Amino acid sequence: MNSQLLIQTTANAIAASGMYALIAVGLTLAFGVMQMANLAHGHFFMVSAYTVYALYALGGWPFWWAVAAAVVVGGVLGLIVERAIFRPLQGDVVSGFIATMGLMFVFEVLVGEIWGWGLSRPIPSPYMRAISFMGASVAFQRVLLIPFAVVSIGGLMFFMRYFRLGRALRAVAQDPEAAALQGININKMTALALSIAGAYAGLAGGLMSTIYAVTPSLGGHLILPALIVVVVGGMGSIGGATLAAVIFGFVITFVTTLVDGVTAVMVSVTVMAIVLVIKPQGLMGRVVA
């Protein structure tokens, strides 16, 4: 690998780490509060990307207004899924797993029937220029994701530690029965957790919509690496998910560049297995923080 390709791949890996982190922190927050995995989380990303396509590429909205709408769409989807699936199945992990697996196919079919199957939807970048560094050229859109990821995840961690609602979310994640005895409304906290999770997936989908091939199957491609990141980081740990996102962002990007995408998934699963053998609770445990 020459120096130009190394720089290019490193920049792509950093951007991928930011995207995985935005997706994974929402997924791990929802799991930490509800103790149930949302397999349709990647499809929130996909629907949000299509929102940007519809509003920005077709509707002529300003790009940032379309991204803001994608965040709202992701948050609303989270609320709907919490109310329609997770609340009635509260405590039934297997049924929740099966229901969200079915929801994945519902999202794909609906989007495929509306926007068509097979072909990706091109979304032009509002920033066509690239940043040159030591002979390598990096798309400005990829670089833009990094500060958004840092600020968004840092803001979430600050919210969880210093705001009353954030501390209530942590309390529910640690001991829901004790939290309920202290007057915390569990249903409101699960709704808040899912809406935040959806909003973060929406932000990632909106920002990455101009880079990824936007197809109905996009969410299915992203959920496996997102789950790997969450499991390795520690189910329920925002800091752990962020750290794992950086690790796997580099692993997946470099292996894909040097070999191929299938091998990258195999290597990622192998790394996950090794980490869990050494630290069964993940890198940073299972507490929302």
C-alpha positions, 0 to 999 in steps of 0.5 A: 500500500503506497502512501497516497492509498494509505492516507486515503484509506485512513481518511475513509476509515475515520469517516466510517468510524464516525458513521458507525458510532452515530448508528451504534450509540443509538442502538446501544442506548435503546438496548441499555434502557429496554434490554431488547435489540432493535434489528430494524435500527439500520433501516432507520438510517435507510429511511432517513437517507431516502428522506434526504433524497426525496426532499433535497435531490427531488424536492429542491430543499436546502441540504441541511434542512433535508438532513434536519428532516431526516433526524426528525423522521428517524426520531418519529420512527423510533417513537412509533416502533417503541409504542407499536412493538417494544412496549407491548412486548416489554420483557419478551426479548425473543418476541421483540427480536422476531418482531423487529426482524419482520419490521426490517422486511416491512421497511424494505418492501415499502421503500422498494415499492415506493422508490423501486428496487435494484437501482440506487438513488443518486444524491448529489453532494452539496460540497463537490470539492475535495480536500487534498493531503499529501497527494490523496484526495478526500471528499469534503462530505466524509470529512464533515461527518467527523465533527458532527459525530464528535459533537453529537456523541459528546452531547449525548454523553453530557446529557446522560450525565448532567441532565435529569432525563439523562440520569433517569435513562441511566437509572432505568438501564441499571435497575428499572424496578428501583427507578420505578419506585423512585417515580420514574415513568418507565414507558416515557423513558423507553420512548425517549430512548428509542426516539433518541436512537432513531434521531441519531440513526437519522443524522447518520443517514442524512449525512452519509446519504450523498456517499452511500448507494441509497437502496432499500437493502442499505439498512440490512447491510449496516445492521450487522457491523452496528451490532458487532460494534455494540456487542464489542463495546458493551451492550448499553455502553455509549463510550464502549460503542464509540471506542468499538466504532473506531476500531471496527471502522478501521478494520472494515475499511482497511480489510475492504480496501486490501481484500474485499467486503466479505473478508472484512465481515469475517475479520470483524466477526473474528475480532468480536469473538476474540474480544468477547473471549477476553472480556465477555462483558465487552470493552466497557461493560453494560451500563449506559454512560 
